[in-house]
């Protein structure tokens, strides 16, 4: 099986459409989405519908559940809360019902698990940035690999033994006796200094994982945010990749 894995679309239709073109080019057997279809961007309904069209499995992110009232948003920054409020007002009934029914995690046999934030506490929406945080999370799943999003920063943690982790930036070969925690990055709002959309390809047959970056119409996405009356900073940051 070959999987295309996407996450953190954040209602950025221009980015999602570009990623869809790359997915069509790759022609995977299945597309998985790790959540946060909405929030921040100006095309929530369009992104939910397009994700439903291309993905065979979708799980929930914190912004998804925040919009439909299934998680606390008091810890969100004020720009994120403004976007949540705007999205809640503009999200169609069918799309809201779809979001409410999304699961928090899914395991594909013994091979891999998917979750938006962390395998240990999926509904707590914690982040994984450091080696120490990654080590804790490796104890929370039994599969060979776990694919995550949430931080908007692509990163591949490779557990060599009980205490040793190496970090791969954009590709890795999954080796016997080792385990992996793979952040696939963000389609719609990258935060690693690279404004291009991010996605992951997992070639199960060849045991290969790669992060792909895709150019998209950033100016179009920014205009959509501004035209919606959302905070200017949400548009500006797309150019920075931060």
CORSUL-V6941 format. One record per backbone hydrogen bond with DSSP energy under -0.5 kcal/mol. NH is the residue of the N-H (numbers start at 1). CO is the residue of the C=O. If there is no record, write none. Layout:
# CORSUL-V6941
nh=[NH,NH]
co=[CO,CO]
This chain:
# CORSUL-V6941
nh=[3,4,5,5,6,8,9,10,11,12,13,16,17,18,19,20,21,22,23,24,25,26,27,28,29,30,32,33,34,41,41,43,47,48,49,50,51,52,53,54,55,56,57,59,60,65,66,67,68,69,70,71,76,81,82,83,84,85,86,87,88,89,90,91,96,97,98,99,100,101,101,102,103,106,108,109,111,112,113,114,115,116,124,125,125,126,129,134,135,136,137,138,139,139,140,141,144,145,146,147,148,149,151,155,156,157,157,158,158,159,159,160,160,161,165,166,168,172,174,174,175,178,179,180,181,182,183,183,184,184,187,188,189,191,193,195,197,198,199,200,201,202,203,203,204,204,205,207,208,209,210,211,212,214,218,221,222,223,224,225,226,227,228,229,230,234,235,235,236,237,238,239,239,240,241,242]
co=[202,30,3,200,32,35,36,36,37,9,11,12,13,14,15,16,17,18,19,20,21,22,23,23,2,2,4,57,6,10,39,11,43,44,45,46,47,48,49,50,51,31,31,33,103,61,62,63,64,66,65,65,73,77,78,79,80,81,82,83,84,85,86,87,92,93,94,95,96,97,98,99,58,114,112,107,108,108,145,106,147,104,121,121,122,121,127,130,131,132,133,134,135,136,137,138,110,111,180,113,182,116,149,183,168,155,181,156,166,157,179,158,164,164,163,158,156,209,172,207,173,175,159,144,157,146,155,181,148,182,7,8,8,152,241,193,214,186,212,5,210,3,201,208,1,202,1,203,203,172,201,170,199,197,216,217,218,219,220,221,222,223,224,226,225,231,231,232,232,233,235,235,236,236,237,237]
